[in-house]
Amino acid sequence: MPGLAWIFNDSPIPDPLGRGQRAVDFLRLLRHPKSTAPDRAFQLDPPFERIVRAIYGPTDEHGARLVRTVYLQVGKGSRKTSLAAALALLHTYGPERLPRGANYVAAADKGQARVAFEEALSIVQAIPQLAGASRPVDSKNRLIHPKSGSFFEALSSDGRNAHARTPMFILVDELWAHRKAELWQALRTGATKAPGSLLIVATTAGRGNESPDYPVFEYAKKVQSGEIVDPHFLPIVFEAEPDDAWDSEETWSKALPGLSYGYPDLPSLRQLAREARERPGDRAAFEQFYLGRRQDNSLSPFVDMTVFDRGRTEIEVEKLVGRECWLAGDMSSTTDLSALLAVFPDGDDFIALAWAFIPEANMQARADRDGVPYPRWYREGWIIPTPGNVIDYRVIENHIRDLCDKFLVREIAFDPAYAGPVISPLTEDGFPTLTMRQGWVTQSPSLNVLERAIIAGRLKWASPLLRWCLENVAIHTDSAGNRTMHKGKSRDRIDLAVTLWMALSRAAASESGVSIYSTDQRPEGIRFI
């Protein structure tokens, strides 16, 4: 069933043995203490009812449940925890119960595990028949059905204690938030021991490509689009389209199927959106948690990228020949991205030219690793490859020399890390080199300068790599209000963003005639900041 249209239309969902119907019937017998429905009935609205039917109804030629894995991505406030608890009870007390069946909800931390347990317990206690047939073990977040030996347990992400388990039912809550993959992997592999086991991932959208949910999300998207055919995997990814306006209530309805049924609370959502219009970090969180848009950048972005995008323009390099500029370089280890950027004062504005260097060999592998189109950027001229499988610093050094022949280069600033092979020969030949140490002393005032230039629309740029690097930036603010720049996730590249604040701050200081830095002239000619 490619796409999500089947959730909202009346298309038939196979149920030859009636297992989908009996699952729905059981859930409709449940009560929830917070329900506003008559008799506090568990609220199973049409979209979620059809999801339940799609999980339990279809069978293979042997009569076994066809679906073995479910990936459900839906926004906050969509009552995932309640649905998780109800499905766990379906397998512990309901018609999906097996003798001595082990059923788990796997949460990211102890607090969330406790929430899942208390949700299930509250449903059980609301129904005298279930309460009488249950034995809670509060210290273990466990509910036991003594007659069958079946039990439900809420676990937190200590995976080392889960490898010996043989689960029949696993619901993984907010997989994107699991800091480690041990619990997920332990339960996932343990489920293969039991025929007919069911694994459900119920989560909001994730962030980046480092969290355990990313490979599952990627696979779910391919199955949902029809690129991969896998009848045993049910993908349900609610997300806004890329071109949908993030603050439109019509967009919200696409990613939040419960919105028309009263959840999440619409007035509260409107207030969050109003606040997010003024704070880019809040907007990123809103899009991730409510619109299902997976975020590549940090939850604490440096600037709103829509504001940064206003400075994007075509730059006629030939018109800059002979003009003064400030260069900055951020050299990588032998296999990663190296960056070089020039800032040209242009009246009240600044023009940024950027160059990136990566080893030519295995460029596609690096593109796959970083999740960006390096080969296309190379063809478009934004990347300068260096021969072989490691960075050839001589290519970067020669490029700097060429730029110094072409432009009036006032300074060449380097992050000291890995800069030795480039800065030493340049310094020996009398080029105006200096090093800028990374830390709040240099970064905090420089970031203020850069932020003002971006917001005021004074920064002109063209490179998509520069944009990508800036989007990856996360900002740490200490108790004194000092800011430093770092990566949003371990595979992020922010090298060109680093060179941007270095070069722009030096150019701005020179233009104003007042430097916010102190410098020291070393005998060998290298200045440092």
Secondary structure, 3 states (H helix, E strand, C coil): CCCCHHHHCCCCCCCCCCHHHHHHHHHHHCECCCCCCHHHECCCCHHHHHHHHHHHCCECCCCCECCCEEEEECCCCCCHHHHHHHHHHHHHCCCCCCCCCEEEEECCCHHHHHHHHHHHHHHHHCCHHHHHCCEEEHHHCEEEECCCCEEEEEECCCHHHCCCCCCCEEEEECHHHCCCCHHHHHHHHHHCCCCCCEEEEEECCCECCCCCHHHHHHHHHHHHHCCCCCCCEEEEECCCCCCCCCCCHHHHHHHCCCHHHCCCCHHHHHHHHHHHCCCHHHHHHHHHHHHCCCECCCCCCCCCHHHHHHHECCCCHHHHCCCEEEEEEECCCCCCCEEEEEEEEECCEEEEEEEEEEECCCHHHHHHHHCCCHHHHHHCCCEEEECCCCCCHHHHHHHHHHHHHHCEEEEEEECCCCCHHHHHHHHHCCCCEEECCCCHHHHHHHHHHHHHHHHCCCEEECCHHHHHHHHCEEEEECCCCCEEEEECCCCCCCHHHHHHHHHHHHHHHHHHCCCCCCCEECCCCCEEC
